[in-house]
Amino acid sequence: MAKGLTRRRVVGVHVLRNSLIPAVTYLAVDLGYLLGGTVIIEGVFNLPGIGQLLFQAVRGHAGPTVVGVSTALILIFLAASVLVDLLNSLLDPRIRHD
């Protein structure tokens, strides 16, 4: 193959690492949409879960529950974003976080 490398090495090092960066970034952004969608889906279809809890708390004017559940969902999203940033810097050493 190219530069005398095996097909496995070319795919693993050059193709896969470069193609994983946008895919991993998209998955982290999509997690935010999934967390927001659970509130709507569980509320509309009366499914038990964190979205149903938030939906009922909003309808019942339970302020502390809304704040607590929203904070937990935001922290999950932020943790996923930090994890993706760290993973991107591992996948591509040219990406630096100062």
N, C-alpha and C positions, 0 to 999 in steps of 0.2 A: 504494500500500500504506500501511501505518501510518506516520504522521509524514511523509508525502510521500517516503519512501525507496523505491527500487526493490526488487523481489522479491529480486534477487541480494544486495543490501546487507543486507536484513533477515535472510536466511538465513545469509549469511556472517558477519556481525558478531554478531547477537543469538542465533541458533539454534545455529549450528555451534560457536562458541566455548564456549558454555555446556554443550553436550552433549558436547564432547570431554573435559572435565575428568574426569568419572567413568569414561569409556571408557579414557582413558590410564592412570588410576590402576588400573583393573581389569587392564589388560594387564601392568602392572609386577608386580602381586601374582601374576598367573597365570604369569608367567615363573618364579617360585619353584617353583610346582607342576610346571611342565614340566621344570625342571632335576632335581627330585627324582624325577619319573616316568621320566626317561631311565635312571636307575640300575636301576630295577625292570624296565622293558621290555627294555633291552639285556641285562640279566642273565638274565632268563627266556628270551628268544628268541635268545640267543647272537649278538647283533648287535655289530659292532665300533663302538667309540666311547668317549667319556669315561665314560659310565655303565658300560660293560663293564669298563673299566680299574679303576674304583672297586670294582665288584662283585668282580672277581678279587682285588684287593688286600685286601679285607675277608676273603674266603674263605681267602686265603693268608697272613693275618696279617702283611702288609707295612705296618707302621705309618707309615713316612715317606711312602709313596705315598698312603695314605689321607688323611693330614694335608695333603699337597700338593694333591691333587685337590679335597678338600673346601674348602680355602682358596681355590682358584681359582674354584670354583662360588659360594662365598659372596661373593667380590669382584665377580664378574659380577652377582650379584643386588643387591649394594649399589650398584654403579655405575648399574644400571638404576633403582634407587629414587631416587638423587640426580638422575638425568636427568629422571625424571618430576616430581620436586619443582620443578626449575627450569622445566620445560615448563609445569607448572600455574601458576607465578607469571607466566609470559609470557602464558598464555591468559587469566588473570583477574588484573588488576592489584591487586585488593583483597586477594589472598593475599600476605602478606609473610613473609619469612624473616629473623628477627632474629638 
